[in-house]
Amino acid sequence: MRRRIVITGIGCVTPLGTSADQLWSNLLAGKSGVSQTTLFDSSSFPTKISAQVRDWSIADEGEDADEWADRGRHTCFAAGAAKQAMKDSGVLGTVEPTRFGVYLGAGEGQQDFHRFSEMMAAGVQNGDLDLKAFVDKGLELLDPKAELEQEPNMPVSYLAGMFDAQGPNVNCLTACAASSQAIGEATEIIRRGEADVMLSGGTHSMIHPFGVTGFNLLTALSERNDEPERASRPFDLNRDGFVLGEGAAIVVLEEYEHAKARGAQMIGEILGYGTTADAFRITDTHPQGRGGTSCIKMALADAGKNIDEIDYINAHGTSTAVNDKVETLAIRQAFGDHADSIPVSSTKSMTGHLIAAAGATELIVCLKALQHNAVPPTINYETPDPNCDLDYVPNTARDHECRTVLTNSFGFGGQNITLIAGRV
């Protein structure tokens, strides 16, 4: 018999709320976390807006802010979300440390653009790069601690130390699918009997000059700079790209009998996990949605669920022309005519795209939908697109019974992840 995996704690730090309850309340109200970028001077960039985490400090979670001052922004987000999740769960002290692991989908840390610029200025002599001058300037300027903090595995390492998690310790970085994949793989670790508890989720912040430049070059970002709150508009005919966000979301995954024995709350259960690759192009989804379709079907089979048992879909829904069209097609191909009966919404319309942290954040949204029998809207949905013809819960939240929910995460590189969760 396969071991059951339940979720006993959740936590998040996002542009729309720095706790799960605050995030949920703002989503139901249809609020937007998008505004003008202030983390750096974006005035010369094609995209001047983003979804930043504002008015939050690691001190809000009981940590010494000075101790965390030199640590990465994404690491601080992860630590804050993890502390919330662990407190919510109450699991600390009830699990053998070697049976307790961490699996994150975490991105790289903040890139030191200003020091890098000084190095380039020192290294460019008469139009040519003087590599020695470049390196000498770097040795003079760069902070070894700051360089270390850029590594994607730093958050998972800090969390292990914070909670004495001596079991499996892994980080994956599969772009926008990373935290969903982390949760899926952490689920498999517990199913196999290699751990009893896993702290899992994701964290990322790419709101810096390198990050924005890269996505602008890919023409992936919205340039609706004069209307930040209306810029992210998944499935709308007039969408022009996603809005870059940041943050972290963490869940405590626990083997059912372990949770039951300690009388833990059980927020939901991970029922199904699907993971596929488009095997097509790096930044383009396969036009027939083959990867997304097979991923959804795989998760349904893993969960042992029929298509008519899914009550809500939290879409990847980035607000790009290709993603929204192909995801709609994938949902239709996986669910057939029943797709018309399932409410589908993209909460990226409000949170922006948290990249590696997106999937875990959206799983928490799904868990809240299970708890409250309500589904959040897709805001800024004004003009229907003939290629996007599902029920996207336009603009206003809806009461709706949710027993089993599904969330998609599709990443650059062709990674596809689907998670299915249900009531315990």
C-alpha positions as CSV (number, residue, x, y, z in Angstrom):
1,M,0.0,0.0,0.0
2,R,1.3,3.4,-1.0
3,R,2.1,5.8,1.9
4,R,-0.3,8.8,2.0
5,I,1.1,12.3,2.1
6,V,-0.7,15.1,3.9
7,I,0.0,18.8,4.3
8,T,0.2,19.9,7.9
9,G,1.6,23.4,7.6
10,I,1.7,26.3,5.1
11,G,3.5,29.6,4.9
12,C,4.3,32.3,2.3
13,V,5.8,35.7,1.7
14,T,4.4,37.1,-1.5
15,P,3.6,40.5,-3.2
16,L,0.0,40.1,-2.3
17,G,0.4,38.9,1.3
18,T,3.0,37.9,3.8
19,S,1.0,35.0,5.2
20,A,-1.3,32.5,3.7
21,D,-4.4,34.0,5.2
22,Q,-3.5,37.5,4.0
23,L,-2.8,36.2,0.5
24,W,-6.1,34.4,0.3
25,S,-8.1,37.4,1.5
26,N,-6.5,39.6,-1.0
27,L,-7.0,37.1,-3.8
28,L,-10.7,36.8,-3.1
29,A,-11.0,40.6,-3.1
30,G,-9.4,40.7,-6.5
31,K,-6.5,42.9,-5.4
32,S,-3.3,43.3,-7.4
33,G,0.3,43.2,-6.0
34,V,1.8,44.9,-9.1
35,S,3.2,48.4,-9.0
36,Q,6.2,50.5,-10.2
37,T,9.5,48.8,-9.6
38,T,11.5,50.4,-6.8
39,L,14.2,47.7,-6.1
40,F,16.3,49.4,-8.7
41,D,16.1,52.3,-11.2
42,S,13.9,50.8,-14.0
43,S,13.3,54.0,-15.8
44,S,15.4,53.0,-18.8
45,F,13.9,49.5,-19.2
46,P,11.0,48.6,-21.5
47,T,9.3,47.1,-18.4
48,K,9.1,49.4,-15.4
49,I,6.7,47.4,-13.2
50,S,6.8,44.3,-11.1
51,A,5.2,42.5,-8.2
52,Q,7.5,43.2,-5.2
53,V,7.3,42.0,-1.7
54,R,6.8,45.2,0.3
55,D,6.7,46.2,4.0
56,W,8.1,42.9,5.2
57,S,11.2,41.9,7.2
58,I,12.6,38.6,8.4
59,A,12.2,40.3,11.8
60,D,8.4,39.9,11.3
61,E,9.0,36.2,11.7
62,G,11.0,36.5,15.0
63,E,14.5,36.4,13.4
64,D,17.3,38.9,14.1
65,A,17.3,41.2,11.1
66,D,21.0,42.0,11.6
67,E,22.0,38.3,11.4
68,W,20.2,38.0,8.1
69,A,21.3,41.3,6.6
70,D,24.0,39.7,4.4
71,R,21.9,36.8,3.2
72,G,20.1,36.7,-0.1
73,R,16.7,38.2,-0.6
74,H,15.3,34.9,-1.7
75,T,16.9,33.1,1.3
76,C,15.1,35.5,3.7
77,F,11.8,34.9,1.9
78,A,12.3,31.2,2.2
79,A,13.2,31.4,5.9
80,G,10.1,33.5,6.7
81,A,7.7,31.3,4.8
82,A,9.3,28.2,6.4
83,K,9.0,29.5,9.9
84,Q,5.3,30.2,9.3
85,A,4.8,26.7,7.9
86,M,6.7,25.0,10.7
87,K,4.7,26.9,13.4
88,D,1.5,26.1,11.6
89,S,2.4,22.4,11.5
90,G,3.7,21.9,15.0
91,V,5.9,19.1,13.7
92,L,9.2,20.3,15.1
93,G,10.3,18.0,17.9
94,T,8.0,15.1,16.9
95,V,10.1,13.8,14.0
96,E,13.5,12.0,14.1
97,P,16.0,14.5,12.4
98,T,17.3,11.9,10.0
99,R,13.7,11.3,8.8
100,F,13.1,15.0,8.2
101,G,14.3,16.6,4.9
102,V,14.1,19.7,2.8
103,Y,13.4,19.9,-1.0
104,L,13.1,23.3,-2.6
105,G,12.7,24.7,-6.0
106,A,14.9,27.8,-5.4
107,G,16.3,30.2,-7.9
108,E,19.6,32.1,-7.9
109,G,20.2,35.0,-5.5
110,Q,20.2,38.7,-6.3
111,Q,22.9,39.5,-8.9
112,D,25.4,42.2,-7.9
113,F,24.8,44.4,-10.9
114,H,26.6,47.5,-9.6
115,R,29.8,45.8,-8.7
116,F,29.8,43.9,-11.9
117,S,29.4,47.2,-13.8
118,E,32.4,48.6,-12.0
119,M,34.4,45.5,-13.0
120,M,33.5,45.9,-16.6
121,A,34.3,49.6,-16.6
122,A,37.8,48.8,-15.1
123,G,38.3,46.0,-17.6
124,V,37.4,47.8,-20.8
125,Q,40.4,49.6,-22.2
126,N,40.2,51.2,-25.6
127,G,37.2,49.1,-26.6
128,D,38.9,45.8,-25.7
129,L,38.4,43.7,-22.5
130,D,41.5,43.6,-20.3
131,L,40.8,40.4,-18.4
132,K,43.4,41.0,-15.8
133,A,42.1,44.5,-14.9
134,F,38.5,43.0,-14.8
135,V,39.7,40.2,-12.4
136,D,41.8,42.6,-10.3
137,K,38.8,44.9,-9.8
138,G,36.6,41.9,-8.9
139,L,39.1,40.7,-6.3
140,E,39.0,44.2,-4.8
141,L,35.3,44.7,-4.9
142,L,33.4,41.5,-4.5
143,D,32.2,40.2,-1.2
144,P,32.8,36.4,-0.8
145,K,29.7,36.1,1.4
146,A,27.6,37.9,-1.2
147,E,28.9,35.7,-3.9
148,L,28.1,32.6,-1.9
149,E,24.6,33.8,-1.3
150,Q,23.9,33.8,-5.0
151,E,24.0,30.0,-5.2
152,P,20.5,28.4,-5.7
153,N,21.2,25.8,-2.9
154,M,21.7,28.4,-0.2
155,P,18.0,28.6,1.0
156,V,17.7,24.8,1.3
157,S,20.9,24.7,3.3
158,Y,19.8,27.4,5.7
159,L,16.4,25.7,6.3
160,A,18.1,22.4,7.1
161,G,20.1,24.2,9.7
162,M,17.2,26.2,11.2
163,F,15.1,23.1,11.8
164,D,17.7,20.3,12.2
165,A,16.5,18.6,9.1
166,Q,19.2,15.9,8.6
167,G,17.4,13.9,6.0
168,P,17.3,14.3,2.2
169,N,18.3,17.8,1.2
170,V,17.8,18.8,-2.4
171,N,17.2,21.9,-4.6
172,C,16.0,21.8,-8.2
173,L,15.8,24.8,-10.6
174,T,13.5,23.9,-13.4
175,A,12.4,27.5,-14.1
176,C,8.7,28.3,-13.5
177,A,8.0,24.6,-12.6
178,A,10.6,24.4,-9.9
179,S,8.6,24.6,-6.6
180,S,5.9,22.3,-8.0
181,Q,8.5,19.8,-9.0
182,A,10.1,20.1,-5.6
183,I,6.8,19.3,-3.9
184,G,6.1,16.4,-6.2
185,E,9.6,14.9,-5.7
186,A,9.4,15.5,-1.9
187,T,6.1,13.6,-2.0
188,E,7.8,10.7,-3.8
189,I,10.6,10.6,-1.1
190,I,8.0,10.1,1.6
191,R,6.1,7.6,-0.4
192,R,9.2,5.6,-0.9
193,G,9.8,5.6,2.9
194,E,13.0,7.6,2.8
195,A,11.6,10.3,5.1
196,D,8.5,11.0,7.2
197,V,8.4,14.7,6.9
198,M,9.6,17.1,4.1
199,L,9.7,20.8,4.1
200,S,9.1,21.8,0.5
201,G,8.2,24.7,-1.8
202,G,10.2,27.4,-3.5
203,T,11.7,30.9,-3.4
204,H,13.0,33.3,-6.0
205,S,13.6,37.0,-6.7
206,M,14.6,38.1,-10.2
207,I,13.6,41.7,-9.9
208,H,17.0,43.1,-10.7
209,P,18.6,44.5,-13.9
210,F,19.9,41.2,-15.2
211,G,16.6,39.4,-14.6
212,V,14.5,42.1,-16.2
213,T,16.9,42.5,-19.1
214,G,16.8,38.8,-19.8
215,F,13.0,38.6,-19.9
216,N,12.7,41.8,-21.9
217,L,15.0,40.3,-24.5
218,L,12.7,37.3,-24.7
219,T,9.8,39.7,-25.1
220,A,8.1,37.9,-22.3
221,L,7.2,40.8,-20.0
222,S,4.2,43.1,-20.1
223,E,5.1,46.7,-21.0
224,R,1.8,48.1,-19.7
225,N,3.8,50.5,-17.5
226,D,1.1,53.1,-17.1
227,E,-1.4,50.6,-15.7
228,P,0.5,48.3,-13.4
229,E,-2.5,46.8,-11.7
230,R,-4.1,45.9,-15.1
231,A,-0.9,44.6,-16.7
232,S,-1.2,40.9,-15.8
233,R,-4.3,39.7,-17.8
234,P,-4.1,35.9,-18.3
235,F,-6.3,34.6,-21.1
236,D,-7.5,38.1,-22.1
237,L,-7.2,38.9,-25.9
238,N,-5.1,42.0,-25.1
239,R,-2.5,40.3,-22.9
240,D,1.1,41.4,-23.7
241,G,3.3,39.3,-21.3
242,F,3.7,38.4,-17.7
243,V,4.6,40.6,-14.7
244,L,7.7,39.5,-12.8
245,G,7.2,38.8,-9.2
246,E,9.1,37.5,-6.2
247,G,8.6,35.6,-2.9
248,A,8.5,32.2,-1.3
249,A,5.9,29.6,-0.4
250,I,6.6,26.5,1.8
251,V,4.5,23.6,2.9
252,V,5.1,20.8,5.4
253,L,4.5,17.4,3.8
254,E,4.0,14.6,6.3
255,E,3.3,10.9,6.1
256,Y,-0.4,10.4,7.0
257,E,0.1,7.9,9.9
258,H,2.9,10.1,11.4
259,A,0.6,13.1,11.3
260,K,-2.3,11.1,12.7
261,A,-0.3,9.8,15.6
262,R,0.6,13.2,16.8
263,G,-2.9,14.6,16.3
264,A,-1.8,17.1,13.6
265,Q,-4.1,19.2,11.6
266,M,-4.4,18.0,8.0
267,I,-4.9,20.9,5.6
268,G,-5.0,18.7,2.5
269,E,-3.5,15.6,0.9
270,I,-1.2,15.4,-2.1
271,L,-3.0,12.9,-4.4
272,G,-1.3,13.1,-7.7
273,Y,1.9,14.2,-9.3
274,G,2.7,14.4,-13.1
275,T,6.0,15.5,-14.6
276,T,6.8,15.6,-18.3
277,A,8.9,17.5,-20.9
278,D,7.8,19.1,-24.1
279,A,11.1,18.0,-25.7
280,F,10.5,20.9,-28.2
281,R,12.0,24.3,-27.8
282,I,13.6,26.0,-24.8
283,T,11.3,29.0,-24.6
284,D,8.3,27.8,-26.6
285,T,5.6,25.4,-25.5
286,H,4.8,22.7,-28.0
287,P,1.9,24.2,-30.1
288,Q,-0.3,21.1,-29.6
289,G,0.2,21.1,-25.9
290,R,1.5,17.5,-25.8
291,G,3.6,18.0,-22.7
292,G,1.0,19.7,-20.7
293,T,-1.7,17.3,-21.8
294,S,0.3,14.2,-20.8
295,C,1.4,15.8,-17.6
296,I,-2.3,16.4,-16.5
297,K,-3.2,12.9,-17.5
298,M,-0.2,11.5,-15.6
299,A,-1.3,13.3,-12.4
300,L,-4.9,12.1,-12.8
301,A,-3.7,8.5,-13.1
302,D,-1.3,8.9,-10.1
303,A,-4.2,10.3,-8.1
304,G,-6.6,7.6,-9.3
305,K,-9.1,10.3,-10.2
306,N,-11.5,10.6,-13.1
307,I,-11.8,13.8,-15.1
308,D,-15.2,14.6,-13.5
309,E,-13.7,14.6,-10.0
310,I,-11.6,17.7,-10.5
311,D,-13.5,20.7,-9.0
312,Y,-11.0,23.6,-9.7
313,I,-7.9,24.2,-11.8
314,N,-5.3,26.8,-10.8
315,A,-3.7,27.5,-14.2
316,H,-0.1,28.3,-14.9
317,G,-1.8,31.2,-16.7
318,T,1.2,33.6,-17.3
319,S,-0.5,36.2,-19.5
320,T,1.7,35.5,-22.5
321,A,0.1,34.8,-25.8
322,V,1.5,31.3,-26.3
323,N,1.2,29.9,-22.8
324,D,-2.4,30.8,-22.2
325,K,-3.5,29.5,-25.6
326,V,-1.6,26.2,-25.3
327,E,-2.5,25.6,-21.7
328,T,-6.2,26.0,-22.6
329,L,-5.6,23.4,-25.4
330,A,-3.9,21.0,-22.9
331,I,-6.8,21.3,-20.4
332,R,-9.3,20.6,-23.2
333,Q,-7.3,17.7,-24.5
334,A,-7.0,16.2,-21.0
335,F,-10.6,16.8,-19.9
336,G,-12.6,16.7,-23.1
337,D,-16.0,18.2,-23.0
338,H,-15.9,18.2,-19.2
339,A,-13.4,21.1,-19.4
340,D,-16.3,23.4,-19.8
341,S,-17.6,22.5,-16.3
342,I,-14.4,23.2,-14.4
343,P,-13.6,26.7,-13.1
344,V,-10.1,27.7,-14.1
345,S,-8.3,30.8,-12.8
346,S,-4.9,32.3,-12.9
347,T,-3.9,34.0,-9.7
348,K,-0.8,35.4,-11.5
349,S,-3.2,38.1,-12.6
350,M,-2.8,39.4,-9.0
351,T,0.5,38.1,-7.6
352,G,2.5,38.4,-10.8
353,H,4.8,35.5,-11.7
354,L,7.0,34.4,-8.8
355,I,9.1,32.2,-11.2
356,A,10.6,29.3,-9.1
357,A,8.2,30.1,-6.2
358,A,5.0,30.3,-8.3
359,G,3.9,26.7,-8.2
360,A,4.1,26.3,-4.4
361,T,2.3,29.6,-4.0
362,E,-0.5,28.3,-6.3
363,L,-0.7,25.0,-4.4
364,I,-1.4,27.0,-1.2
365,V,-4.1,28.8,-3.1
366,C,-5.6,25.5,-4.0
367,L,-5.5,24.3,-0.4
368,K,-7.3,27.4,0.6
369,A,-9.9,26.7,-2.0
370,L,-10.4,23.3,-0.4
371,Q,-10.8,24.8,3.0
372,H,-13.2,27.6,2.0
373,N,-15.1,26.1,-0.9
374,A,-14.3,29.2,-3.0
375,V,-12.2,29.9,-6.0
376,P,-10.3,33.1,-6.7
377,P,-10.8,35.1,-9.9
378,T,-8.7,35.9,-12.9
379,I,-8.7,39.7,-12.8
380,N,-8.3,42.0,-15.8
381,Y,-10.2,39.6,-17.9
382,E,-12.0,42.0,-20.3
383,T,-11.9,40.8,-23.9
384,P,-12.3,37.1,-24.6
385,D,-9.8,35.4,-26.8
386,P,-11.3,32.8,-29.2
387,N,-8.3,30.6,-28.5
388,C,-9.0,30.7,-24.8
389,D,-12.5,29.5,-24.2
390,L,-12.7,28.0,-20.7
391,D,-14.4,29.3,-17.6
392,Y,-11.7,31.6,-16.2
393,V,-13.7,32.9,-13.2
394,P,-13.5,36.5,-14.6
395,N,-12.8,39.3,-12.2
396,T,-14.9,38.1,-9.2
397,A,-14.3,35.2,-6.8
398,R,-16.9,32.5,-6.7
399,D,-18.3,30.2,-4.1
400,H,-17.8,26.7,-5.4
401,E,-17.5,23.3,-3.7
402,C,-13.9,22.0,-3.9
403,R,-13.1,18.5,-2.9
404,T,-10.2,17.8,-5.4
405,V,-8.1,20.5,-7.0
406,L,-5.4,20.7,-9.7
407,T,-2.6,23.1,-10.3
408,N,-0.3,23.4,-13.4
409,S,3.2,24.7,-13.6
410,F,4.9,24.9,-17.0
411,G,8.5,26.2,-17.2
412,F,11.0,27.5,-19.8
413,G,12.9,24.5,-21.0
414,G,9.7,22.6,-21.5
415,Q,9.2,21.3,-18.0
416,N,5.6,20.5,-17.1
417,I,4.3,19.7,-13.6
418,T,0.8,19.0,-12.4
419,L,-0.2,18.5,-8.8
420,I,-3.5,17.3,-7.5
421,A,-4.6,17.8,-3.9
422,G,-7.7,16.9,-2.0
423,R,-9.4,16.9,1.3
424,V,-8.2,14.4,3.8
